[in-house]
Structure formats: structure tokens, C-alpha cells
Amino acid sequence: MKDLDAILAANSAYYQAFVGADFARMSGIWAEDEISCIHPGWPVLIGRKAVLDSYREILSNPMQEPIEHRDEKVMASGDEARVFCVEIVGGSALASTNWFRRVGGAWRLVHHQASPLAVFVEEPERPASGRLN
């Protein structure tokens, strides 16, 4: 359970850095090597320089739409974990994968990919008590 919490915290840190346009924090989330990224509509970016240059460009854009994430699902095995979630950017839903690797005891991002969803159905809100009536 401790790993699950740490993985979800690393995933949340990624989105907090994005929302805060905090390039230094974003840079610290990514692993030092063997990283890749596929932004919607972009070519595959491989290597720390290419990936971080893309985030520098995105985070410095004053017209960048806010981003939210929800519906996190974690798959973890050993020192690797994937978090699947839905990103909402400018009213559009994207299916997202954030792949983490444990490096020196910390979960570091090694791959991010987001793709437009043709259909997104939000789960209905549940009553606070957990009861249906």
C-alpha cells in the first residue's frame, strides 16, 4: 500500500507542476535517462533534452489551457508502475499513461503519453453516505 500511495503522489506531483507551470519541479519529476513522451499531435520525443524542451515550451505558453486529471488506475510490478487516467484540457478529454520507475527510492517519470478520447463518460456522483436512497 505504501508503494501505491507513493506512485499516486508522484503522479499528482506531475499534474501540480503542470498546473503551476513550474518547470523546475517538472524537471525534477522526470528520470535522468531512458525517457520518452508523446504529447497529443506531437511526434515521439526521446531523451531528457527533447522531453524537457517540450515541457519548457508548453509551460511557458501563456495560452496553455488548464489541465485536470481524474480516474487514476495504477498497475505496479517491482520497480515499474503505470498510472492510467483521464486528462481534461480545454474541455477535451485525453486518455493518459504516466509510466514511473523507482530510481534511488523515488518514483520518477519515464514516459508520458496522452491521446484524445472519442467518448468520455463521467461516472455519476455517488451519495456521500454511500446509500442509494
Residue pairs with C-beta under 8 A, 6 or more apart in sequence:
3 76
3 81
4 74
4 76
6 107
7 74
7 76
7 81
7 83
7 100
7 107
8 72
8 74
8 83
9 107
10 29
10 100
10 106
10 107
10 108
10 109
11 69
11 72
11 83
11 85
11 98
11 100
13 25
13 29
14 26
14 29
14 98
14 109
14 112
15 67
15 68
15 69
16 22
16 25
17 23
17 25
17 26
17 29
18 26
18 59
18 67
19 66
19 67
21 59
21 60
21 64
22 59
23 55
23 56
23 59
23 60
26 52
26 55
26 59
27 52
27 55
29 108
29 109
30 48
30 51
30 52
30 108
30 109
30 110
31 48
31 101
31 103
31 108
31 109
31 110
32 48
32 103
32 108
33 48
34 110
35 46
35 47
35 48
35 51
35 109
35 110
35 111
36 44
36 45
36 46
36 47
36 51
36 110
36 111
37 44
37 45
37 50
37 51
37 54
37 111
37 112
37 113
38 44
38 45
38 112
38 113
38 114
38 115
39 45
39 54
39 58
39 112
39 114
40 94
40 114
40 115
40 116
42 54
45 51
45 54
58 64
65 89
65 90
66 89
66 90
67 87
67 88
67 89
68 87
68 88
68 89
69 85
69 86
69 87
69 88
69 96
70 85
70 86
70 88
71 85
71 86
71 123
72 83
72 84
72 85
73 83
73 84
73 85
74 81
74 82
74 83
74 84
75 81
75 82
75 84
76 82
79 101
79 102
80 99
80 100
80 101
80 102
81 99
81 100
81 101
81 102
81 107
82 97
82 98
82 99
82 100
83 97
83 98
83 99
83 100
84 95
84 96
84 97
85 96
85 98
86 93
86 94
86 95
86 96
86 117
86 120
87 93
87 94
87 96
87 114
88 94
92 116
93 116
93 117
93 120
94 114
94 115
94 116
94 117
95 114
95 115
95 116
95 117
96 112
96 113
96 114
96 115
97 111
97 112
97 113
97 114
98 109
98 111
98 112
99 109
99 110
99 111
99 112
100 107
100 108
100 109
100 110
101 107
101 108
101 110
102 108
